[in-house]
Amino acid sequence: MLGVRLDSELEERLAAVARTQGRSKSDIAREAVRRYVERHDEAFLAEARRQSLAAADHDRHAGEEDWDALIGAPPA
């Protein structure tokens, strides 16, 4: 259960939308929160994947630099 306080203007606008759509204010708020969470959860997961790929790429190149240093190859 979640209680949310809205300023009077926003609550009036929400009520108008709810009347127009024949839905409850709670139903509209629930949908809005669900969409917000999905969007931000997807963005969080995308950033985690990006960082993981960047770290893996860094590790792969770091290994090559270590090997080059070990065998005395000139850096690229």
PAZAPA-4460 file (N, C-alpha, C; in steps of 0.05 Angstrom, whole numbers, plus 32768, in hexadecimal, padded with zeros to 4 digits):
% residues 76
    n_x    n_y    n_z   ca_x   ca_y   ca_z    c_x    c_y    c_z   seq   type   mol
   8011   7FE9   8000   8000   8000   8000   8012   8019   8000     1      M     A
   800A   802C   7FF0   8019   8045   7FEE   8006   805C   7FEE     2      L     A
   800D   8070   7FFE   7FFE   8089   7FFF   800F   809E   7FF2     3      G     A
   8003   80AF   7FE1   8012   80C4   7FD4   8003   80DE   7FD7     4      V     A
   8011   80F3   7FDF   8005   810D   7FE1   800B   811D   7FC7     5      R     A
   7FF6   8128   7FBC   7FF9   8138   7FA4   7FF0   8154   7FAA     6      L     A
   7FFD   8167   7F9C   7FF3   8183   7FA0   7FD7   8185   7F93     7      D     A
   7FC8   8198   7F9B   7FAC   819A   7F93   7FA9   819C   7F75     8      S     A
   7FBA   81AB   7F68   7FB8   81AD   7F4B   7FBC   8192   7F3D     9      E     A
   7FD1   8183   7F45   7FD6   816A   7F39   7FBF   8156   7F3E    10      L     A
   7FB5   8157   7F57   7F9E   8145   7F5D   7F86   814B   7F4D    11      E     A
   7F80   8165   7F48   7F6A   816D   7F37   7F6E   8164   7F1B    12      E     A
   7F86   8166   7F11   7F8B   815D   7EF5   7F89   813F   7EF3    13      R     A
   7F93   8131   7F07   7F90   8114   7F08   7F73   810B   7F08    14      L     A
   7F63   8119   7F19   7F46   8113   7F1B   7F38   8117   7F00    15      A     A
   7F40   812D   7EF2   7F34   8133   7ED8   7F3B   811D   7EC4    16      A     A
   7F54   8114   7EC3   7F5C   80FF   7EB1   7F4D   80E5   7EB8    17      V     A
   7F4B   80DF   7ED1   7F3D   80C7   7EDA   7F20   80C8   7ED1    18      A     A
   7F12   80DE   7ED5   7EF6   80E1   7ECC   7EF4   80DD   7EAE    19      R     A
   7F06   80E9   7E9F   7F06   80E8   7E82   7F09   80CB   7E78    20      T     A
   7F1B   80BC   7E86   7F21   80A1   7E7D   7F0F   808C   7E8B    21      Q     A
   7EFE   8095   7E9E   7EED   8082   7EAC   7EFE   806F   7EBD    22      G     A
   7F13   8079   7EC8   7F25   8068   7ED9   7F28   8076   7EF4    23      R     A
   7F32   8067   7F07   7F37   8073   7F22   7F52   8081   7F22    24      S     A
   7F55   8094   7F34   7F6F   80A2   7F37   7F84   808D   7F3F    25      K     A
   7F7D   807A   7F50   7F90   8066   7F58   7F9A   8055   7F41    26      S     A
   7F88   804F   7F2F   7F8F   803F   7F17   7FA3   804E   7F06    27      D     A
   7F9E   8067   7F02   7FB1   8078   7EF2   7FCB   807B   7F00    28      I     A
   7FCB   8080   7F1A   7FE4   8083   7F29   7FF4   8069   7F28    29      A     A
   7FE6   8052   7F2B   7FF3   8038   7F2B   8001   8034   7F10    30      R     A
   7FF3   803A   7EFA   7FFF   8037   7EDF   8017   804A   7EDC    31      E     A
   8015   8062   7EE6   802B   8075   7EE3   8043   806C   7EF3    32      A     A
   803F   8062   7F0B   8056   8058   7F1B   8062   803F   7F0E    33      V     A
   8051   802D   7F03   805B   8015   7EF6   806D   801D   7EDE    34      R     A
   8064   802F   7ECE   8073   8038   7EB6   808E   8045   7EBF    35      R     A
   808C   8056   7ED3   80A4   8063   7EDD   80B9   804F   7EE7    36      Y     A
   80B0   803B   7EF7   80C2   8027   7F01   80CE   8016   7EEB    37      V     A
   80BD   800E   7ED8   80C7   7FFE   7EC1   80DD   800E   7EB1    38      E     A
   80D7   8027   7EAC   80EA   8037   7E9C   8105   803A   7EAB    39      R     A
   8103   8040   7EC5   811C   8044   7ED4   812A   802A   7EDA    40      H     A
   811B   8014   7EDE   8127   7FFA   7EE2   8136   7FF2   7EC9    41      D     A
   812A   7FF6   7EB2   8137   7FF0   7E98   8150   8000   7E95    42      E     A
   814F   801A   7E9C   8167   802B   7E99   817D   8022   7EAC    43      A     A
   8175   801A   7EC5   8189   8010   7ED8   8196   7FF6   7ECD    44      F     A
   8186   7FE4   7EC2   8192   7FCB   7EB7   81A3   7FD0   7E9F    45      L     A
   819B   7FE3   7E8E   81AB   7FEA   7E77   81C6   7FF6   7E7F    46      A     A
   81C6   8007   7E94   81DF   8013   7E9D   81F0   7FFD   7EAA    47      E     A
   81E5   7FEB   7EB9   81F4   7FD5   7EC5   8201   7FC4   7EAF    48      A     A
   81F2   7FBE   7E99   81FE   7FAF   7E83   8215   7FBE   7E76    49      R     A
   8210   7FD9   7E72   8225   7FE9   7E65   823E   7FE9   7E76    50      R     A
   823C   7FEC   7E90   8253   7FEC   7EA2   8261   7FD1   7EA2    51      Q     A
   8251   7FBC   7EA2   825C   7FA1   7EA2   826C   7F9C   7E88    52      S     A
   8261   7FA4   7E71   8270   7FA1   7E58   8289   7FB2   7E57    53      L     A
   8287   7FCA   7E62   829F   7FDC   7E63   82B4   7FCF   7E75    54      A     A
   82AD   7FC4   7E8B   82C0   7FB8   7E9D   82CD   7F9F   7E90    55      A     A
   82BC   7F8F   7E83   82C7   7F77   7E75   82DA   7F80   7E5F    56      A     A
   82D4   7F95   7E50   82E5   7F9E   7E3B   82FF   7FA9   7E47    57      D     A
   82FD   7FB7   7E5D   8315   7FC1   7E6B   8327   7FAA   7E74    58      H     A
   831A   7F96   7E80   8329   7F7F   7E8A   8337   7F71   7E73    59      D     A
   8329   7F6E   7E5C   8335   7F60   7E45   834D   7F6F   7E3B    60      R     A
   834B   7F8A   7E39   8362   7F9A   7E2F   8378   7F9B   7E44    61      H     A
   8371   7F9C   7E5D   8385   7F9C   7E72   8396   7F83   7E71    62      A     A
   8389   7F6C   7E6C   8397   7F53   7E69   83AB   7F54   7E52    63      G     A
   83A4   7F60   7E3C   83B5   7F62   7E25   83CD   7F74   7E2C    64      E     A
   83C9   7F89   7E3A   83DF   7F9B   7E41   83F2   7F8D   7E54    65      E     A
   83E7   7F7D   7E67   83F8   7F6D   7E79   8409   7F5A   7E69    66      D     A
   83FD   7F4C   7E56   840C   7F39   7E46   8421   7F47   7E35    67      W     A
   841B   7F5D   7E29   842E   7F6C   7E19   8446   7F75   7E2B    68      D     A
   8440   7F7E   7E43   8456   7F86   7E55   8467   7F6E   7E5D    69      A     A
   845A   7F57   7E60   8469   7F3F   7E68   847C   7F36   7E52    70      L     A
   8473   7F37   7E39   8484   7F2D   7E23   8495   7F44   7E16    71      I     A
   8491   7F5C   7E20   84A1   7F72   7E17   8498   7F7E   7DFC    72      G     A
   8480   7F79   7DF4   8475   7F85   7DDB   8471   7FA2   7DDF    73      A     A
   8476   7FB2   7DCA   8471   7FCF   7DCD   8453   7FD5   7DCF    74      P     A
   844C   7FE8   7DDF   842F   7FEF   7DE1   8424   7FF9   7DC6    75      P     A
   840B   7FF4   7DC1   83FF   7FFC   7DA7   83F9   8019   7DA7    76      A     A
***
